[in-house]
């Protein structure tokens, strides 16, 4: 299996039995350069339909994203609380400053 981005990498497609065997279809460049990648053509169907395969890969990527940083959601919730606290603290500090400096001309 060849890679469209890096030619002759020798990286096997480990999900080929699910997705099926595909072949890259190239079109001629309008300016006479190298052929340009257009799309993949299914040579041998896999055990999943393209929609099922896309859904399974989406689930896999989302799971790996979660496993990479499991506390991300908690960190984001805490960040919102901290920003709200800082906003309230800023307002209170500004009002206190106005109170302290009201007699200074």
Backbone as CSV, one residue per row, in Angstrom:
resi,resn,N_x,N_y,N_z,CA_x,CA_y,CA_z,C_x,C_y,C_z
1,UNK,0.861,-1.170,0.000,0.000,0.000,0.000,0.897,1.219,0.000
2,UNK,0.607,2.142,-0.892,1.408,3.347,-0.988,0.663,4.506,-0.359
3,UNK,1.396,5.503,0.054,0.841,6.672,0.706,0.790,7.813,-0.301
4,UNK,-0.307,8.552,-0.340,-0.453,9.648,-1.297,0.456,10.811,-0.920
5,UNK,0.649,11.043,0.367,1.446,12.185,0.810,2.936,11.896,0.683
6,UNK,3.385,10.736,1.181,4.787,10.355,1.107,4.895,9.084,0.273
7,UNK,5.430,9.217,-0.917,5.525,8.085,-1.832,6.553,7.071,-1.323
8,UNK,6.238,5.793,-1.483,7.115,4.666,-1.140,7.530,4.651,0.329
9,UNK,6.611,4.960,1.215,6.898,4.931,2.646,6.923,3.487,3.144
10,UNK,6.124,2.633,2.566,6.064,1.241,3.004,5.286,1.085,4.298
11,UNK,4.259,1.873,4.449,3.449,1.854,5.657,2.177,1.064,5.353
12,UNK,1.985,-0.091,5.978,0.804,-0.894,5.651,-0.481,-0.259,6.173
13,UNK,-1.557,-0.505,5.458,-2.873,-0.020,5.868,-3.486,-1.107,6.740
14,UNK,-3.462,-0.908,8.050,-3.877,-1.961,8.973,-5.386,-2.166,8.990
15,UNK,-6.142,-1.248,8.438,-7.600,-1.370,8.426,-8.132,-1.767,7.043
16,UNK,-7.274,-2.287,6.186,-7.696,-2.571,4.820,-8.793,-3.617,4.753
17,UNK,-8.791,-4.581,5.684,-9.829,-5.613,5.630,-11.196,-5.052,6.014
18,UNK,-11.226,-3.957,6.773,-12.493,-3.300,7.098,-12.926,-2.343,5.990
19,UNK,-11.971,-1.560,5.492,-12.289,-0.545,4.488,-12.331,-1.121,3.083
20,UNK,-11.481,-2.061,2.803,-11.361,-2.595,1.459,-10.084,-2.079,0.824
21,UNK,-9.730,-2.672,-0.291,-8.519,-2.275,-0.994,-8.850,-1.140,-1.949
22,UNK,-8.080,-0.062,-1.865,-8.342,1.111,-2.688,-7.149,1.401,-3.581
23,UNK,-7.437,2.081,-4.670,-6.397,2.502,-5.598,-6.557,3.993,-5.815
24,UNK,-5.440,4.699,-5.838,-5.473,6.146,-6.048,-5.710,6.445,-7.524
25,UNK,-6.616,7.378,-7.793,-6.894,7.822,-9.156,-6.309,9.220,-9.300
26,UNK,-5.479,9.392,-10.326,-4.834,10.677,-10.566,-5.394,11.297,-11.835
27,UNK,-5.360,12.625,-11.908,-5.752,13.319,-13.133,-4.560,14.124,-13.614
28,UNK,-4.550,14.392,-14.890,-3.444,15.139,-15.475,-3.484,16.589,-15.017
29,UNK,-2.315,17.138,-14.770,-2.217,18.539,-14.377,-2.482,19.413,-15.597
30,UNK,-3.202,20.511,-15.390,-3.545,21.403,-16.500,-2.317,22.083,-17.084
31,UNK,-1.270,22.216,-16.297,-0.079,22.937,-16.737,1.029,21.993,-17.191
32,UNK,0.712,20.724,-17.322,1.681,19.766,-17.829,2.644,19.238,-16.778
33,UNK,2.338,19.420,-15.521,3.203,18.926,-14.448,2.884,17.482,-14.109
34,UNK,3.242,17.098,-12.905,2.970,15.740,-12.450,1.470,15.531,-12.285
35,UNK,1.007,14.284,-12.427,-0.415,14.009,-12.189,-0.804,14.359,-10.752
36,UNK,-2.047,14.812,-10.583,-2.552,15.267,-9.289,-3.561,14.250,-8.766
37,UNK,-3.474,13.959,-7.463,-4.406,13.022,-6.840,-5.824,13.576,-6.928
38,UNK,-6.765,12.716,-7.363,-8.161,13.138,-7.485,-9.047,12.460,-6.442
39,UNK,-8.969,11.123,-6.350,-9.838,10.386,-5.432,-9.321,8.959,-5.307
40,UNK,-9.936,8.209,-4.394,-9.652,6.784,-4.262,-10.752,5.994,-4.953
41,UNK,-10.350,4.902,-5.572,-11.298,4.006,-6.238,-11.249,2.665,-5.507
42,UNK,-12.407,2.140,-5.157,-12.487,0.883,-4.418,-12.231,-0.284,-5.368
43,UNK,-11.166,-1.039,-5.107,-10.807,-2.189,-5.929,-11.472,-3.447,-5.394
44,UNK,-11.365,-3.645,-4.079,-11.957,-4.819,-3.432,-12.694,-4.330,-2.191
45,UNK,-14.000,-4.559,-2.093,-14.741,-4.056,-0.931,-14.318,-4.755,0.361
46,UNK,-14.434,-4.022,1.451,-14.094,-4.565,2.760,-15.322,-5.100,3.466
47,UNK,-15.157,-5.412,4.731,-16.272,-5.969,5.496,-17.244,-4.890,5.975
48,UNK,-16.890,-3.609,5.829,-17.772,-2.504,6.221,-18.090,-1.656,4.995
49,UNK,-19.249,-1.026,5.039,-19.568,-0.049,3.998,-18.753,1.214,4.274
50,UNK,-18.590,2.087,3.280,-17.845,3.330,3.527,-18.422,4.164,4.673
51,UNK,-19.746,4.191,4.814,-20.359,4.958,5.906,-20.031,4.331,7.265
52,UNK,-20.102,2.992,7.341,-19.768,2.302,8.592,-18.298,2.506,8.948
53,UNK,-17.433,2.428,7.935,-16.006,2.610,8.177,-15.713,4.025,8.659
54,UNK,-16.324,5.031,8.033,-16.120,6.418,8.468,-16.591,6.610,9.906
55,UNK,-17.733,6.024,10.258,-18.233,6.123,11.631,-17.309,5.442,12.625
56,UNK,-16.802,4.270,12.260,-15.892,3.546,13.156,-14.590,4.315,13.345
57,UNK,-14.065,4.909,12.280,-12.829,5.684,12.392,-13.056,6.964,13.192
58,UNK,-14.222,7.576,13.043,-14.553,8.766,13.834,-14.596,8.404,15.319
59,UNK,-15.225,7.269,15.639,-15.281,6.811,17.030,-13.883,6.504,17.569
60,UNK,-13.056,5.865,16.749,-11.705,5.513,17.173,-10.867,6.762,17.438
61,UNK,-10.953,7.739,16.550,-10.181,8.976,16.722,-10.660,9.740,17.954
62,UNK,-11.969,9.808,18.165,-12.486,10.487,19.356,-12.041,9.781,20.633
63,UNK,-12.035,8.455,20.619,-11.577,7.702,21.788,-10.098,7.958,22.057
64,UNK,-9.276,7.930,21.007,-7.846,8.168,21.195,-7.575,9.595,21.651
65,UNK,-8.377,10.542,21.195,-8.251,11.925,21.653,-8.565,12.017,23.141
66,UNK,-9.603,11.331,23.573,-9.969,11.320,24.996,-8.890,10.637,25.836
67,UNK,-8.371,9.509,25.362,-7.357,8.772,26.108,-6.072,9.597,26.223
68,UNK,-5.788,10.409,25.208,-4.591,11.239,25.243,-4.642,12.299,26.326
69,UNK,-5.814,12.801,26.666,-5.956,13.824,27.701,-7.307,13.647,28.389
70,UNK,-7.393,12.709,29.339,-8.695,12.406,29.943,-9.261,13.528,30.806
71,UNK,-8.429,14.431,31.296,-8.912,15.497,32.179,-9.221,16.786,31.428
72,UNK,-9.290,16.719,30.107,-9.514,17.922,29.302,-10.854,18.579,29.630
73,UNK,-11.915,17.813,29.722,-13.236,18.385,30.001,-13.282,19.016,31.385
74,UNK,-12.678,18.347,32.365,-12.644,18.906,33.718,-11.821,20.194,33.743
75,UNK,-10.715,20.201,33.013,-9.858,21.383,32.954,-10.584,22.553,32.308
76,UNK,-11.345,22.292,31.263,-12.090,23.361,30.597,-13.197,23.906,31.496
77,UNK,-13.890,23.037,32.220,-14.924,23.506,33.157,-14.314,24.364,34.257
78,UNK,-13.183,23.930,34.785,-12.507,24.695,35.824,-12.014,26.033,35.274
79,UNK,-11.560,26.052,34.028,-11.101,27.295,33.412,-12.205,28.325,33.318
80,UNK,-13.412,27.900,32.986,-14.551,28.825,32.918,-14.840,29.394,34.302
81,UNK,-14.805,28.547,35.321,-15.054,29.019,36.691,-13.985,30.017,37.130
82,UNK,-12.738,29.748,36.792,-11.649,30.659,37.163,-11.817,32.004,36.470
83,UNK,-12.176,31.995,35.189,-12.372,33.259,34.470,-13.539,34.051,35.040
84,UNK,-14.614,33.384,35.415,-15.738,34.084,36.045,-15.325,34.671,37.395
85,UNK,-14.566,33.916,38.179,-14.074,34.426,39.459,-13.199,35.656,39.251
86,UNK,-12.309,35.611,38.256,-11.445,36.756,37.986,-12.243,37.969,37.528
87,UNK,-13.298,37.762,36.761,-14.139,38.882,36.327,-14.824,39.534,37.525
88,UNK,-15.364,38.725,38.430,-16.008,39.271,39.637,-14.971,39.982,40.499
89,UNK,-13.791,39.390,40.643,-12.723,40.007,41.433,-12.295,41.337,40.821
90,UNK,-12.238,41.410,39.501,-11.874,42.660,38.830,-12.908,43.744,39.120
91,UNK,-14.180,43.406,39.034,-15.238,44.390,39.300,-15.156,44.865,40.745
92,UNK,-14.999,43.954,41.689,-14.890,44.338,43.099,-13.645,45.185,43.354
93,UNK,-12.532,44.836,42.718,-11.303,45.623,42.882,-11.475,47.024,42.320
94,UNK,-12.144,47.139,41.188,-12.374,48.451,40.585,-13.266,49.302,41.485
95,UNK,-14.321,48.715,42.025,-15.200,49.461,42.930,-14.466,49.870,44.206
96,UNK,-13.608,49.005,44.724,-12.822,49.337,45.908,-11.836,50.461,45.613
97,UNK,-11.220,50.434,44.445,-10.301,51.502,44.045,-11.029,52.836,43.968
98,UNK,-12.211,52.829,43.374,-12.997,54.065,43.282,-13.339,54.597,44.674
99,UNK,-13.640,53.686,45.596,-13.968,54.103,46.965,-12.751,54.703,47.659
100,UNK,-11.577,54.079,47.495,-10.362,54.586,48.133,-9.939,55.938,47.563
101,UNK,-10.079,56.120,46.254,-9.550,57.310,45.592,-10.598,58.407,45.392
102,UNK,-11.768,58.274,45.960,-12.804,59.276,45.710,-12.471,60.632,46.345
103,UNK,-11.682,60.643,47.415,-11.337,61.903,48.070,-10.085,62.549,47.489
104,UNK,-9.352,61.842,46.670,-8.128,62.388,46.077,-8.504,63.134,44.803
105,UNK,-8.016,64.401,44.697,-8.374,65.211,43.520,-7.198,65.402,42.647
